């Protein structure tokens, strides 16, 4: 077996495997859209959200709170204050 055959049998497949793994790791990140970074202009419409529309003097989003006479439905996370 010559030196060239040894390189072809042992080095080329090993390097190829490492390059394939590196490509599989890096490819999803390269395919994503660019992320927003602080200081860049914001290209979207502003979105205002509040957890308590009645407290902000806004109409309820869905008619449940108004139909029930106030907020009676409780969420899964609560605490004692």
C-alpha positions in Angstrom: 0.0 0.0 0.0 1.5 3.3 -1.0 1.4 6.6 0.9 -1.2 8.0 -1.6 -3.5 5.0 -1.0 -3.2 5.3 2.7 -4.1 9.0 2.6 -7.1 8.2 0.3 -8.4 5.4 2.6 -7.9 7.0 6.0 -7.6 10.8 5.7 -10.1 11.7 3.0 -13.1 9.9 4.6 -12.3 11.2 8.1 -12.0 14.8 6.9 -15.1 14.4 4.8 -17.1 13.1 7.8 -16.0 16.1 9.9 -16.9 18.5 7.1 -20.3 16.8 6.8 -21.0 17.1 10.5 -19.9 20.7 10.5 -22.2 21.5 7.6 -25.1 19.9 9.3 -24.5 21.9 12.4 -24.0 25.3 10.7 -26.6 25.0 7.8 -29.7 25.6 9.9 -28.3 28.8 11.4 -27.3 30.1 8.0 -30.8 29.4 6.6 -32.6 31.5 9.2 -33.7 35.0 8.7 -31.5 37.8 10.1 -32.2 38.5 13.7 -33.1 41.9 15.1 -30.3 43.6 16.9 -30.6 46.6 19.3 -30.1 49.8 17.4 -31.5 48.6 14.1 -34.8 50.1 12.8 -37.9 48.1 13.7 -39.6 47.1 10.4 -43.0 46.0 11.9 -46.1 47.8 13.1 -46.2 48.5 16.9 -48.2 46.0 18.9 -49.6 47.1 22.3 -50.6 44.3 24.7 -52.0 44.4 28.2 -53.0 41.6 30.4 -55.8 43.7 32.0 -57.7 45.6 29.3 -60.3 46.8 31.8 -57.5 48.3 34.0 -56.2 50.1 31.0 -59.7 51.5 30.1 -59.8 49.4 27.0 -62.7 47.2 25.7 -62.4 43.5 26.4 -60.8 41.5 23.5 -63.4 38.8 23.7 -66.8 39.3 25.2 -66.3 36.8 28.0 -65.3 39.3 30.7 -68.1 41.7 29.8 -70.8 39.0 29.6 -69.8 37.4 32.9 -70.0 40.8 34.7 -66.2 41.0 35.2 -63.2 38.9 35.1 -64.1 35.6 36.9 -62.0 33.1 35.0 -58.7 32.4 36.7 -55.5 31.2 35.0 -53.4 28.3 36.1 -50.7 30.5 37.7 -51.7 32.5 40.7 -50.1 33.7 43.9 -51.0 35.2 47.2 -50.0 38.8 47.5 
